[in-house]
Amino acid sequence: MSTQMAAAKRGEITEVMRRVAAKENISAEELRQKLAQGTVAIPANINHRSLDPEGVGLGLKTKINVNLGISKDCANIETELDKVRKALDMKAEAIMDLSNYGKTAEFRRRLVEMSPAMIGTVPMYDAIGYLDKELEQITPQEFLAVVENHAKDGVDFMTIHAGLNRGTVEHFKRNSRVTNIVSRGGSLLYAWMELNNAENPFYEYYDQVLDICAKYDVTLSLGDACRPGSLADATDATQIEELIVLGELTLRAWERNVQVMVEGPGHVPLNEVTANVQLQKKLCHGAPFYVLGPLVTDIAPGYDHITSAIGGAIAGAAGADFLCYVTPAEHLRLPTLDDMKEGIVAAKIAAHAADIAKGIPGAAEWDREMSTARQNLDWNKMFDLALDREKAERYRRESSPTHEDSCTMCGEMCSMRLMNKIKGKVSVAAAY
């Protein structure tokens, strides 16, 4: 089966490329060229029948991802599916199923069947429960079997922590960290490697991983097992060593016509965010960059959707292509439906702010329309344009003004109202 990248290299424009190009307001030929070069990826598994494809990468709108999934403490599939429906209503472009307990296959298959958004997974999370074995007893081929199982189910992109090889581990051991390895998949692989005194199976058998990805056209999301989990660990030797390996793995994937995204930090000080994006783009040859946040401070549990949105906006403006949302529940619990909604809105604000900075076609026009509606005191138009219409309408409804063409903040002293009356040749006295 030919992948989208293989088709692009042959000069072929597929129907998937046409659909994405139309969404992005660019020519299909321009998109094809970027896909062939690897600077854009279109995660589109051949078995994901309900997919409405999206492009991720250079010159395209910044996309957001929503994390969902069942855990041992919160294993209600229907609750997670309610979150899926809400995420889709809010136009999230991607959903990652991070389930690690119970009927993961049932949830994943229902998710793929119902979702027009692209679906991602981390097969490492599923391996222990799926195989029903202790971590150290799992064989490399069993890990690969889980990867293929996810691919067969229609997953569009998979996080594979292949950059944590023995060399990266040695860097980690020589360089102390405040928060060690905070990636769940990375810590599990590190433990497996230490328990078995063996190489990372996803690195050692990387060619087999690529075979699976090519067979189903799964986009490889190269995971950053050594991402910093605190500001103190940001941009350290371990993180950069792994990034160098991920750059090498990117080229190997492209040689096999497998699409790639590269995942990034994590917790990063404000003044290092742009440098992290530039490093990734340089070392990973312009591959699309997928960032978790980044969070620009460690001190805000309960508000990490805000710390993440700050970092995400800066990262996006600097060239990051894909933002993984962070909810207020980060570091505290599995997010509720309301937590998820707040995380989506925060990530969408960051992505849109980045698109304006990057000059993405149509981005600034949305803001101009909102400003015009505000000047015209056209409340219905403002609600139509609002990122979160439901909240905007509720705030307006909960505090009704005396003058319908104003709000309760300024009332009859509303500057928009006054200027409209003055420019309409109405006397200042009549404006009050």
MODA-V537732 format. One record per helix or strand of 2 or more residues. SS is the DSSP state (A for helix, B for strand). FROM is the first residue (numbers start at 1). LEN is the number of residues. If there is no record, write none. Layout:
ss=SS from=FROM len=LEN
ss=SS from=FROM len=LEN
//
This chain:
ss=A from=4 len=6
ss=A from=15 len=10
ss=A from=28 len=10
ss=B from=40 len=2
ss=B from=56 len=2
ss=B from=63 len=6
ss=A from=77 len=13
ss=B from=94 len=4
ss=A from=104 len=11
ss=B from=118 len=4
ss=A from=123 len=9
ss=A from=135 len=3
ss=A from=140 len=13
ss=B from=157 len=4
ss=A from=166 len=9
ss=A from=184 len=13
ss=A from=201 len=4
ss=A from=206 len=11
ss=B from=219 len=4
ss=A from=231 len=3
ss=A from=237 len=19
ss=B from=260 len=5
ss=A from=270 len=14
ss=B from=288 len=5
ss=A from=304 len=15
ss=B from=322 len=3
ss=A from=337 len=22
ss=A from=363 len=13
ss=A from=379 len=7
ss=A from=389 len=10
ss=A from=411 len=3
ss=A from=415 len=9
ss=A from=429 len=3
//
